[in-house]
Amino acid sequence: MIISRTLVVVLALAAAPAVADTAFTHANGYTLDASGAVRRFATLVVGNDGRVKATLAAGAAIPKAKRIDLKGRTLLPGLIDAHGHVMSLGQRALAVDLTGTSDLAAAQAAVRAGAKAQTSAWVQGGGWNQEIWKLGRFPTAVELDAAVSDRPAVMTRIDGHARWLNSRALAAAGITKATPDPVGGRIERDAAGNPSGVLVDSAMELVERKVPAATTAESDAALAKALQIIASVGLTGVHDAGMDKATWERYQRFARSGRMTTRIYAMAFGPDNLAAAAPNGPIGWEYGDRLALMAMKLQQDGALGSRGAWMKAAYSDAPGQTGLRFHDEGDLRRMVLDATHKGFQVNVHAIGDAANGAVLGAFAAVPEKTRAALRLRIEHAQIVSPDDLPRFARLGVIASLQPTHATSDKTMAEARVGPDRLAGAYAWKTLLDSGARIAGGSDFPVEPPNPFYGLHAAVSRQDRDGNPPGGWRKGEALTFQQAFAAFTTGAAWAGHAETKVGTLTPGKWADFIMVDRDPFTAAPGDLWKVQVDETWLAGGRVYRRRG
């Protein structure tokens, strides 16, 4: 008798024993349910398809399954960062890192050491913050020359909205006294009008086009490094806030080869990147729900630290400056309407009160049913006029917030805008009380990617040194449950993934983490100390802490 090869395969599969479900027992488990209430469990049952089958209370009968005894360890749903920059995270980790340098001398020493280690034609890095250095000004090209003068050097500010160049980089970019400020950007200048060494916002493009592009191998290494970091801090999902076609194709390649160890909700940066990466419309969740491209990211202003945030009135510490407006009202409305007409969610960076008001106005032009279906978002929503805060709920606009910005910015924000304009600043509780939806994130690598830093900042309104005592503008603090929801169900909703992730409820992916302490009972000031022991995605472990 001749048996076809197909039949042989079918018979072999039928005879093979099914892969057993897995029961994680003796857990100190927490999840939110569909109503947002906290639910406790002692056993998590994960099916062989990587999805949650059940959560069981202590003493409940456990179905036949492979058992893993957690011995009382705390188990939580995987956390989701609703606003990060994946490739930048990896690139920053592999470049000169100025994050946390205490003064200019320390930064120069770090650049000097990094330049010796780099063999590339340009020395690159980032993470500097002149506010921490207490310079009272931006650094200069001459000061960067003191660290590296034989090659062009470019160092990106911590917020990604300014670049510090040495003299060789200024020359390579052709920037002189006669170079005009581009629309939406500023060339910092000395008293004589000469470029002093810092480019703000769109002016950064003057040097970006001169920096050699990363090779495929370098970009792959950056993504691999970013994924490693993301898993190590307990993130199982990230909303990538602005990427191009090449990055999207890299994500797809990693997903096809089984190397995509987080779920990425991608936002194409601007109309051109959107058309290139998704010419046929939104790309829903694919590759086992590890990738989606359903949104366009726009930028309406710069950052507060570089005085690029677009304000209605002049900066308190820089009379005459109101920041940078990236799009006029007509252009902004046109881009929003065009993208939403094609079915894309639109997520707009807005930090200053003028920028937030303009974006809300553009969103108001979108038909109500379309707004509800697409879930439009404002990224950051840092300084908002009190009159504009209720418009988020009224228009159904999601406030995509990064709690660590408040605790990092607190002193600088007071200096930049003064006390009168802080009434609507970092106003998380006011937004929630108004009925608005919020999503939690970090804006990494501007801030560290650790979501427990964000949970700590949201609840305590303090930095990790415990300042200020009692919390900064503590009336806008969230409860831990509210903050936890922002990084789970809130972020899932903002990424059109609420039926897939965000809670450990039957049918959703078994994305979860094990941590070294119980954050629901920890003192608010200790939340940032939580360490992730293990991270699991779709029932498979993607990270385990050494020791």
RODO-2510 file (C-alpha; in nm, 4 decimals, decimal comma):
residues 547
     n   res          X          Y          Z
     1     m     0,0000     0,0000     0,0000
     2     i     0,1290     0,3436    -0,0947
     3     i     0,0782     0,6114     0,1692
     4     s     0,1180     0,9725     0,0651
     5     r     0,3763     1,1929     0,2424
     6     t     0,0931     1,4225     0,3477
     7     l    -0,0908     1,1364     0,5185
     8     v     0,2273     1,0290     0,6957
     9     v     0,2693     1,3802     0,8355
    10     v    -0,0953     1,3927     0,9460
    11     l    -0,0709     1,0541     1,1187
    12     a     0,2532     1,1550     1,2909
    13     l     0,0987     1,4743     1,4202
    14     a    -0,2070     1,2892     1,5433
    15     a     0,0079     1,0407     1,7302
    16     a     0,2289     1,3068     1,8932
    17     p     0,1213     1,3993     2,2459
    18     a    -0,0185     1,7506     2,2846
    19     v     0,2091     2,0034     2,4520
    20     a     0,0860     2,0383     2,8082
    21     d    -0,0599     2,3520     2,9551
    22     t     0,1479     2,5188     3,2258
    23     a     0,0239     2,6151     3,5713
    24     f     0,2223     2,8751     3,7630
    25     t     0,1268     2,7898     4,1201
    26     h     0,1683     2,9530     4,4607
    27     a     0,1808     3,2965     4,3009
    28     n     0,1079     3,6289     4,4646
    29     g    -0,0818     3,7250     4,1525
    30     y    -0,2514     4,0489     4,0529
    31     t    -0,4415     4,1578     3,7457
    32     l    -0,7109     4,4064     3,6581
    33     d    -1,0402     4,2794     3,5220
    34     a    -1,2645     4,4212     3,2511
    35     s    -1,4100     4,6745     3,4941
    36     g    -1,0690     4,7915     3,6106
    37     a    -1,0951     4,6257     3,9514
    38     v    -0,7958     4,4488     4,1042
    39     r    -0,8229     4,0704     4,1064
    40     r    -0,5951     3,8419     4,3107
    41     f    -0,4993     3,4884     4,2125
    42     a    -0,2689     3,2100     4,3266
    43     t    -0,2383     3,0107     4,0031
    44     l    -0,2025     3,1237     3,6433
    45     v    -0,2854     2,8579     3,3852
    46     v    -0,1317     2,9148     3,0426
    47     g    -0,2439     2,7140     2,7431
    48     n    -0,0084     2,5577     2,4927
    49     d    -0,1074     2,8366     2,2534
    50     g     0,0556     3,0980     2,4785
    51     r    -0,2734     3,2416     2,6022
    52     v    -0,4233     3,2620     2,9483
    53     k    -0,6636     2,9782     3,0241
    54     a    -0,7499     3,0681     3,3828
    55     t    -0,6492     3,2438     3,6994
    56     l    -0,7363     3,0482     4,0129
    57     a    -0,7746     3,1432     4,3757
    58     a    -0,5793     2,9674     4,6476
    59     g    -0,7243     2,6243     4,7156
    60     a    -0,8944     2,5909     4,3784
    61     a    -0,8507     2,2663     4,1873
    62     i    -0,5639     2,2926     3,9401
    63     p    -0,6182     2,1232     3,6022
    64     k    -0,3718     1,8730     3,4648
    65     a    -0,0706     2,0745     3,3546
    66     k     0,3017     2,1142     3,3889
    67     r     0,3524     2,2980     3,7189
    68     i     0,5964     2,5745     3,8047
    69     d     0,5988     2,6622     4,1741
    70     l     0,6555     3,0353     4,2214
    71     k     0,6871     2,9970     4,6001
    72     g     0,4975     3,3151     4,6733
    73     r     0,6646     3,5420     4,4178
    74     t     0,4604     3,8349     4,2861
    75     l     0,3261     3,7896     3,9337
    76     l     0,1827     4,0794     3,7314
    77     p     0,0640     4,1404     3,3757
    78     g     0,3467     4,2571     3,1518
    79     l     0,3703     4,6361     3,1504
    80     i     0,3291     4,8421     2,8340
    81     d     0,5122     5,1661     2,7573
    82     a     0,2828     5,3846     2,5470
    83     h     0,5575     5,6177     2,4282
    84     g     0,9164     5,5131     2,3669
    85     h     1,1781     5,5247     2,0926
    86     v     1,2988     5,1719     2,0379
    87     m     1,5883     5,2236     1,7973
    88     s     1,7107     5,5286     1,9881
    89     l     1,7187     5,3223     2,3071
    90     g     1,9529     5,0692     2,1496
    91     q     2,1617     5,3310     1,9733
    92     r     2,2046     5,5307     2,2931
    93     a     2,3144     5,2192     2,4806
    94     l     2,5809     5,1484     2,2181
    95     a     2,7058     5,5076     2,1831
    96     v     2,8646     5,7673     2,4125
    97     d     2,6260     5,7892     2,7065
    98     l     2,6097     6,1257     2,8828
    99     t     2,3010     6,0403     3,0850
   100     g     2,3478     6,1383     3,4448
   101     t     2,6756     6,3304     3,3938
   102     s     2,6838     6,5758     3,6816
   103     d     2,8656     6,8620     3,5146
   104     l     3,0309     6,9731     3,1932
   105     a     3,3697     6,8327     3,2942
   106     a     3,2198     6,4880     3,3535
   107     a     3,0507     6,5030     3,0131
   108     q     3,3753     6,6015     2,8434
   109     a     3,5523     6,3113     3,0102
   110     a     3,2811     6,0691     2,8932
   111     v     3,3020     6,1990     2,5358
   112     r     3,6818     6,1759     2,5433
   113     a     3,6661     5,8118     2,6584
   114     g     3,3921     5,7279     2,4109
   115     a     3,5815     5,8818     2,1214
   116     k     3,8786     5,6569     2,1941
   117     a     3,6508     5,3520     2,1832
   118     q     3,4762     5,4524     1,8590
   119     t     3,6495     5,3998     1,5251
   120     s     3,3765     5,5587     1,3148
   121     a     3,4253     5,8765     1,1125
   122     w     3,1871     6,0668     1,3425
   123     v     3,1690     6,0427     1,7212
   124     q     2,8071     6,0158     1,8341
   125     g     2,6273     5,9985     2,1654
   126     g     2,3684     6,1686     2,3789
   127     g     2,1918     6,2115     2,7081
   128     w     2,3312     6,5507     2,8141
   129     n     2,1268     6,8001     3,0123
   130     q     2,2646     7,1473     3,0756
   131     e     2,0107     7,1960     3,3535
   132     i     2,1740     6,9195     3,5591
   133     w     2,5137     7,0706     3,4823
   134     k     2,3821     7,4053     3,6158
   135     l     2,5451     7,5895     3,3272
   136     g     2,2624     7,8382     3,2900
   137     r     2,3189     7,8117     2,9141
   138     f     2,3804     7,5602     2,6378
   139     p     2,7285     7,4077     2,5986
   140     t     2,9449     7,5305     2,3113
   141     a     3,1362     7,3811     2,0199
   142     v     3,4632     7,4917     2,1770
   143     e     3,3764     7,2951     2,4917
   144     l     3,3093     6,9829     2,2849
   145     d     3,6335     7,0452     2,0929
   146     a     3,8129     7,0059     2,4250
   147     a     3,6944     6,6427     2,4333
   148     v     3,7260     6,5516     2,0650
   149     s     3,8706     6,7719     1,7932
   150     d     4,0075     6,5297     1,5313
   151     r     3,6652     6,4183     1,4022
   152     p     3,3145     6,5623     1,3833
   153     a     3,1214     6,4949     1,7048
   154     v     2,7460     6,5198     1,7640
   155     m     2,5835     6,4686     2,1050
   156     t     2,2035     6,4636     2,1353
   157     r     2,0320     6,6322     2,4296
   158     i     1,8456     6,4047     2,6739
   159     d     1,5066     6,5034     2,5271
   160     g     1,6145     6,4491     2,1653
   161     h     1,5287     6,8084     2,0768
   162     a     1,8782     6,9595     2,0557
   163     r     2,2210     6,8517     1,9337
   164     w     2,5601     6,9690     2,0565
   165     l     2,8241     6,9879     1,7799
   166     n     3,1955     7,0396     1,7864
   167     s     3,3643     7,2763     1,5400
   168     r     3,4349     7,0025     1,2873
   169     a     3,0685     6,8993     1,2849
   170     l     2,9567     7,2620     1,2365
   171     a     3,1968     7,2927     0,9445
   172     a     3,0876     6,9608     0,7916
   173     a     2,7256     7,0740     0,8068
   174     g     2,8151     7,4073     0,6465
   175     i     2,6614     7,6068     0,9307
   176     t     2,7905     7,9642     0,9439
   177     k     2,6828     8,3032     1,0656
   178     a     2,4889     8,3440     0,7417
   179     t     2,2877     8,0232     0,7847
   180     p     1,9267     8,1169     0,8637
   181     d     1,7189     7,9465     1,1316
   182     p     1,4937     7,6907     0,9611
   183     v     1,1196     7,6865     1,0209
   184     g     1,0551     7,5075     1,3503
   185     g     1,4180     7,5252     1,4569
   186     r     1,6855     7,7454     1,6041
   187     i     2,0635     7,7751     1,5715
   188     e     2,2064     7,8865     1,9033
   189     r     2,4438     8,1801     1,8482
   190     d     2,6983     8,3820     2,0398
   191     a     2,6814     8,7582     2,0935
   192     a     2,8275     8,8197     1,7469
   193     g     2,5704     8,5961     1,5766
   194     n     2,8051     8,3066     1,5072
   195     p     2,6749     7,9508     1,5600
   196     s     2,7789     7,8534     1,9107
   197     g     2,7425     7,4760     1,8784
   198     v     2,3821     7,3759     1,9564
   199     l     2,1008     7,3130     1,7089
   200     v     1,7416     7,3012     1,8353
   201     d     1,4545     7,0964     1,6858
   202     s     1,4311     7,1200     1,3040
   203     a     1,7729     7,2885     1,2892
   204     m     1,9136     6,9463     1,3810
   205     e     1,8401     6,8367     1,0249
   206     l     2,1268     7,0590     0,9075
   207     v     2,3743     6,8123     1,0567
   208     e     2,1663     6,4932     1,0420
   209     r     2,1970     6,4760     0,6651
   210     k     2,5757     6,4840     0,6957
   211     v     2,6133     6,2082     0,9557
   212     p     2,6911     5,8742     0,7876
   213     a     2,3946     5,6383     0,7965
   214     a     2,4201     5,3355     1,0219
   215     t     2,4924     5,0059     0,8491
   216     t     2,2394     4,7232     0,8545
   217     a     2,4534     4,5355     1,1046
   218     e     2,4755     4,8422     1,3318
   219     s     2,1000     4,8975     1,3212
   220     d     2,0295     4,5310     1,3877
   221     a     2,2633     4,5423     1,6860
   222     a     2,0823     4,8516     1,8166
   223     l     1,7424     4,6819     1,7905
   224     a     1,8707     4,3658     1,9583
   225     k     2,0137     4,5750     2,2417
   226     a     1,6878     4,7689     2,2796
   227     l     1,4824     4,4486     2,2986
   228     q     1,7161     4,3148     2,5656
   229     i     1,6746     4,6293     2,7747
   230     i     1,2972     4,6368     2,7250
   231     a     1,2543     4,2801     2,8502
   232     s     1,4868     4,3386     3,1463
   233     v     1,2651     4,6127     3,2924
   234     g     0,9390     4,4176     3,2633
   235     l     0,7962     4,5672     2,9456
   236     t     0,6114     4,3287     2,7169
   237     g     0,4838     4,6017     2,4865
   238     v     0,6038     4,9366     2,3518
   239     h     0,4417     5,2038     2,1378
   240     d     0,7238     5,3244     1,9120
   241     a     0,6661     5,6989     1,8826
   242     g     0,7885     5,7729     1,5325
   243     m     0,9668     5,5457     1,2856
   244     d     1,0401     5,5146     0,9148
   245     k     0,9978     5,2443     0,6520
   246     a     1,3455     5,0962     0,7078
   247     t     1,2748     5,0536     1,0785
   248     w     0,9367     4,8937     1,0114
   249     e     1,0978     4,6477     0,7730
   250     r     1,3624     4,5690     1,0356
   251     y     1,0870     4,4963     1,2892
   252     q     0,9177     4,2648     1,0395
   253     r     1,2438     4,0836     0,9727
   254     f     1,3033     4,0329     1,3440
   255     a     0,9462     3,9086     1,3873
   256     r     0,9746     3,6595     1,1016
   257     s     1,2961     3,5186     1,2452
   258     g     1,1562     3,4852     1,5982
   259     r     1,3711     3,7624     1,7469
   260     m     1,0906     4,0078     1,8291
   261     t     1,0646     3,9657     2,2060
   262     t     0,8166     4,2450     2,2710
   263     r     0,4975     4,3742     2,1111
   264     i     0,5530     4,6943     1,9127
   265     y     0,2704     4,9296     1,8218
   266     a     0,4400     5,1466     1,5608
   267     m     0,3682     5,5079     1,4708
   268     a     0,5047     5,6221     1,1352
   269     f     0,6648     5,9648     1,1697
   270     g     0,4802     6,2085     0,9466
   271     p     0,2864     6,1659     0,6221
   272     d     0,5854     6,0681     0,4065
   273     n     0,6959     5,7834     0,6324
   274     l     0,3336     5,6735     0,6690
   275     a     0,2885     5,6525     0,2909
   276     a     0,6163     5,4634     0,2520
   277     a     0,5655     5,2122     0,5333
   278     a     0,1901     5,1537     0,5009
   279     p     0,0808     5,2543     0,1492
   280     n    -0,2287     5,0353     0,1609
   281     g    -0,3661     5,1586     0,4920
   282     p    -0,3296     5,0548     0,8560
   283     i    -0,1498     4,7288     0,9282
   284     g    -0,3278     4,5496     1,2118
   285     w    -0,1647     4,3254     1,4677
   286     e     0,0334     4,0485     1,2961
   287     y     0,3149     3,7991     1,3619
   288     g     0,1312     3,6588     1,6613
   289     d     0,0224     4,0099     1,7605
   290     r     0,3816     4,1279     1,7942
   291     l     0,3645     4,4092     1,5400
   292     a     0,1107     4,6677     1,4273
   293     l     0,1364     4,9906     1,2293
   294     m    -0,1911     5,1729     1,2761
   295     a    -0,0834     5,5257     1,3661
   296     m     0,0909     5,8379     1,2408
   297     k     0,3040     6,0516     1,4723
   298     l     0,3206     6,4283     1,4253
   299     q     0,5145     6,6882     1,6197
   300     q     0,3592     7,0261     1,6914
   301     d     0,6350     7,1771     1,9070
   302     g     0,9682     7,1094     2,0733
   303     a     1,0646     7,0417     2,4332
   304     l     1,0519     7,2505     2,7477
   305     g     1,4181     7,1991     2,8378
   306     s     1,5413     7,3543     2,5117
   307     r     1,2647     7,6195     2,5198
   308     g     1,1152     7,4663     2,2079
   309     a     0,7746     7,3928     2,3633
   310     w     0,5250     7,6314     2,2018
   311     m     0,3752     7,8556     2,4675
   312     k     0,0928     8,1087     2,4516
   313     a     0,3047     8,3620     2,6407
   314     a     0,6794     8,4165     2,6601
   315     y     0,9002     8,1969     2,8738
   316     s     0,9422     8,3358     3,2234
   317     d     1,3183     8,2864     3,2033
   318     a     1,3578     8,3989     2,8394
   319     p     1,1492     8,7108     2,7629
   320     g     1,0490     8,7283     2,3992
   321     q     1,0745     8,3522     2,3359
   322     t     0,7545     8,1501     2,3000
   323     g     0,9047     7,8303     2,1607
   324     l     0,8622     7,6645     1,8238
   325     r     0,5414     7,5949     1,6331
   326     f     0,5986     7,3187     1,3806
   327     h     0,2783     7,3437     1,1741
   328     d     0,0287     7,6207     1,1182
   329     e    -0,3326     7,5421     1,2019
   330     g    -0,4350     7,4747     0,8421
   331     d    -0,1506     7,2330     0,7701
   332     l    -0,1989     7,0510     1,0989
   333     r    -0,5712     7,0074     1,0395
   334     r    -0,5097     6,8900     0,6832
   335     m    -0,2599     6,6213     0,7903
   336     v    -0,4872     6,5015     1,0705
   337     l    -0,7917     6,4808     0,8445
   338     d    -0,6027     6,3084     0,5642
   339     a    -0,4594     6,0383     0,7915
   340     t    -0,7844     5,9758     0,9786
   341     h    -0,9722     5,9540     0,6496
   342     k    -0,7371     5,6669     0,5601
   343     g    -0,8142     5,4961     0,8904
   344     f    -0,5000     5,5828     1,0859
   345     q    -0,4882     5,6891     1,4475
   346     v    -0,3046     6,0237     1,4782
   347     n    -0,0774     6,0874     1,7770
   348     v     0,0652     6,4370     1,8104
   349     h     0,3557     6,5520     2,0267
   350     a     0,2441     6,8626     2,2175
   351     i     0,4190     6,9983     2,5257
   352     g     0,3400     7,3708     2,5472
   353     d    -0,0050     7,5148     2,6177
   354     a    -0,0279     7,6702     2,2708
   355     a     0,0654     7,3403     2,1066
   356     n    -0,1876     7,1417     2,3094
   357     g    -0,4628     7,3890     2,2275
   358     a    -0,3806     7,3761     1,8566
   359     v    -0,3824     6,9949     1,8469
   360     l    -0,7150     6,9755     2,0301
   361     g    -0,8523     7,2204     1,7750
   362     a    -0,7304     7,0053     1,4860
   363     f    -0,8780     6,6925     1,6445
   364     a    -1,2122     6,8684     1,6885
   365     a    -1,2344     6,8907     1,3095
   366     v    -1,2399     6,5081     1,2830
   367     p    -1,5940     6,3621     1,2764
   368     e    -1,7009     6,2334     1,6170
   369     k    -1,7495     5,8730     1,5066
   370     t    -1,4052     5,8683     1,3479
   371     r    -1,2458     6,0119     1,6611
   372     a    -1,4110     5,7451     1,8714
   373     a    -1,3048     5,4630     1,6406
   374     l    -0,9453     5,5728     1,5919
   375     r    -0,8715     5,6960     1,9486
   376     l    -0,6679     6,0068     1,8722
   377     r    -0,3872     6,0882     2,1136
   378     i    -0,1799     6,3774     2,2399
   379     e     0,1691     6,2671     2,3316
   380     h     0,3055     6,4335     2,6486
   381     a     0,0302     6,6912     2,7202
   382     q     0,2659     6,8524     2,9693
   383     i     0,1653     7,2196     2,9946
   384     v    -0,2066     7,2541     2,9202
   385     s    -0,4265     7,5568     2,9761
   386     p    -0,6832     7,4732     3,2463
   387     d    -0,9599     7,5603     2,9994
   388     d    -0,8281     7,2953     2,7606
   389     l    -0,8087     7,0087     3,0098
   390     p    -1,1820     6,9181     2,9862
   391     r    -1,1547     6,9043     2,6065
   392     f    -0,9623     6,5750     2,6234
   393     a    -1,2655     6,3911     2,7622
   394     r    -1,5130     6,5887     2,5551
   395     l    -1,3312     6,5026     2,2304
   396     g    -1,2361     6,1496     2,3367
   397     v    -0,8651     6,2290     2,3092
   398     i    -0,6207     6,0039     2,4950
   399     a    -0,3563     6,1791     2,7050
   400     s    -0,0357     5,9785     2,6566
   401     l     0,1637     6,0723     2,9663
   402     q     0,5159     6,0090     3,0909
   403     p     0,5144     6,0462     3,4719
   404     t     0,8930     6,0683     3,5107
   405     h     0,8917     6,3862     3,3027
   406     a     0,7179     6,5668     3,5879
   407     t     0,9686     6,4633     3,8509
   408     s     1,2652     6,5300     3,6202
   409     d     1,1281     6,8623     3,4948
   410     k     0,9839     7,0061     3,8155
   411     t     1,2499     7,2683     3,8912
   412     m     1,3106     7,3542     3,5280
   413     a     0,9372     7,3780     3,4549
   414     e     0,8881     7,6277     3,7361
   415     a     1,1695     7,8407     3,5936
   416     r     1,0498     7,8123     3,2340
   417     v     0,6815     7,8975     3,2746
   418     g     0,6384     8,0363     3,6260
   419     p     0,3778     7,9350     3,8852
   420     d     0,0737     8,0816     3,7095
   421     r     0,0936     7,8417     3,4158
   422     l     0,1517     7,5327     3,6268
   423     a    -0,2188     7,5006     3,7088
   424     g    -0,2640     7,2758     3,4044
   425     a     0,0825     7,1234     3,4094
   426     y     0,1326     6,7469     3,4420
   427     a    -0,2321     6,7376     3,5500
   428     w    -0,2910     6,3626     3,5519
   429     k    -0,5559     6,3417     3,8220
   430     t    -0,7503     6,6335     3,6750
   431     l    -0,7540     6,4582     3,3386
   432     l    -0,8717     6,1297     3,4891
   433     d    -1,1372     6,3016     3,7012
   434     s    -1,2678     6,4757     3,3898
   435     g    -1,3322     6,1389     3,2271
   436     a    -1,0329     6,1384     2,9939
   437     r    -0,8404     5,8217     2,9197
   438     i    -0,4682     5,8161     2,9927
   439     a    -0,1842     5,5887     2,8842
   440     g     0,1469     5,5591     3,0686
   441     g     0,4918     5,5675     2,9174
   442     s     0,8459     5,6930     2,9659
   443     d     0,9637     5,8554     2,6398
   444     f     1,2776     5,6420     2,6626
   445     p     1,5657     5,7054     2,6135
   446     v     1,4795     6,0603     2,7189
   447     e     1,3917     5,8996     3,0524
   448     p     1,4921     5,5500     3,1704
   449     p     1,2656     5,2780     3,0266
   450     n     1,1970     5,1208     3,3677
   451     p     0,8158     5,1383     3,4125
   452     f     0,8498     5,1148     3,7902
   453     y     1,0193     5,4540     3,7799
   454     g     0,7050     5,5819     3,6091
   455     l     0,4750     5,4148     3,8597
   456     h     0,6766     5,5676     4,1430
   457     a     0,6637     5,9169     3,9914
   458     a     0,2899     5,8927     3,9218
   459     v     0,2070     5,7988     4,2797
   460     s     0,4649     5,9951     4,4799
   461     r     0,5262     6,2974     4,2519
   462     q     0,8850     6,2765     4,3761
   463     d     1,2162     6,1996     4,2117
   464     r     1,4096     5,8911     4,3152
   465     d     1,5954     6,0924     4,5788
   466     g     1,2635     6,1639     4,7517
   467     n     1,2413     6,5271     4,6428
   468     p     1,0521     6,7381     4,7026
   469     p     0,9281     6,6241     5,0455
   470     g     0,5552     6,5547     5,0192
   471     g     0,5646     6,5499     4,6398
   472     w     0,5559     6,8148     4,3667
   473     r     0,2029     6,9413     4,3021
   474     k     0,0862     6,6331     4,4922
   475     g    -0,2797     6,7053     4,4202
   476     e    -0,2220     6,5634     4,0716
   477     a    -0,0825     6,2303     4,1989
   478     l    -0,2489     5,9051     4,0981
   479     t    -0,3329     5,6098     4,3170
   480     f    -0,1215     5,3024     4,2513
   481     q    -0,4199     5,1288     4,0912
   482     q    -0,4719     5,4215     3,8537
   483     a    -0,1030     5,4320     3,7638
   484     f    -0,0899     5,0545     3,7156
   485     a    -0,3883     5,0778     3,4833
   486     a    -0,2137     5,3475     3,2784
   487     f     0,0753     5,1067     3,2092
   488     t    -0,1501     4,8066     3,1395
   489     t    -0,5112     4,8514     3,0319
   490     g    -0,4700     5,2191     2,9432
   491     a    -0,1728     5,1578     2,7175
   492     a    -0,3424     4,8517     2,5650
   493     w    -0,6495     5,0602     2,4798
   494     a    -0,4339     5,3355     2,3301
   495     g    -0,2741     5,0741     2,1026
   496     h    -0,6003     4,9071     1,9923
   497     a    -0,4945     4,5928     2,1773
   498     e    -0,7329     4,5758     2,4726
   499     t    -0,8693     4,2379     2,3584
   500     k    -0,5190     4,0936     2,3349
   501     v    -0,3089     4,2206     2,6274
   502     g    -0,3172     4,4369     2,9392
   503     t    -0,4795     4,1889     3,1780
   504     l    -0,4265     3,8235     3,2662
   505     t    -0,7754     3,7144     3,1755
   506     p    -0,8790     3,4097     2,9709
   507     g    -0,8127     3,4371     2,5990
   508     k    -0,5492     3,7093     2,6202
   509     w    -0,1812     3,6521     2,5634
   510     a     0,0094     3,5260     2,8647
   511     d     0,2398     3,8277     2,8864
   512     f     0,3518     3,8549     3,2485
   513     i     0,6379     3,9393     3,4790
   514     m     0,7668     3,8167     3,8139
   515     v     0,9069     4,0826     4,0466
   516     d     1,1060     4,0801     4,3683
   517     r     0,8426     4,2537     4,5853
   518     d     0,4724     4,3362     4,5932
   519     p     0,4192     4,6842     4,4426
   520     f     0,0560     4,6900     4,5587
   521     t     0,1704     4,6889     4,9212
   522     a     0,5064     4,8655     4,8881
   523     a     0,5536     5,2162     5,0228
   524     p     0,5053     5,4682     4,7386
   525     g     0,8593     5,5961     4,7817
   526     d     0,9981     5,2455     4,7254
   527     l     0,8161     5,1618     4,4022
   528     w     1,1135     5,2526     4,1873
   529     k     1,3192     4,9883     4,3663
   530     v     1,1094     4,6990     4,2307
   531     q     1,3276     4,4642     4,0270
   532     v     1,2076     4,2319     3,7551
   533     d     1,3076     3,8696     3,8046
   534     e     1,1537     3,7272     3,4872
   535     t     0,9617     3,8479     3,1811
   536     w     0,7368     3,6158     2,9788
   537     l     0,5762     3,6822     2,6408
   538     a     0,3014     3,4555     2,5064
   539     g     0,3858     3,1992     2,7725
   540     g     0,7567     3,1920     2,6876
   541     r     1,0323     3,3393     2,8993
   542     v     1,2270     3,6204     2,7292
   543     y     1,4262     3,7480     3,0291
   544     r     1,5612     3,6141     3,3575
   545     r     1,7594     3,8234     3,6032
   546     r     2,0942     3,6789     3,6985
   547     g     2,1091     3,5607     4,0579
***
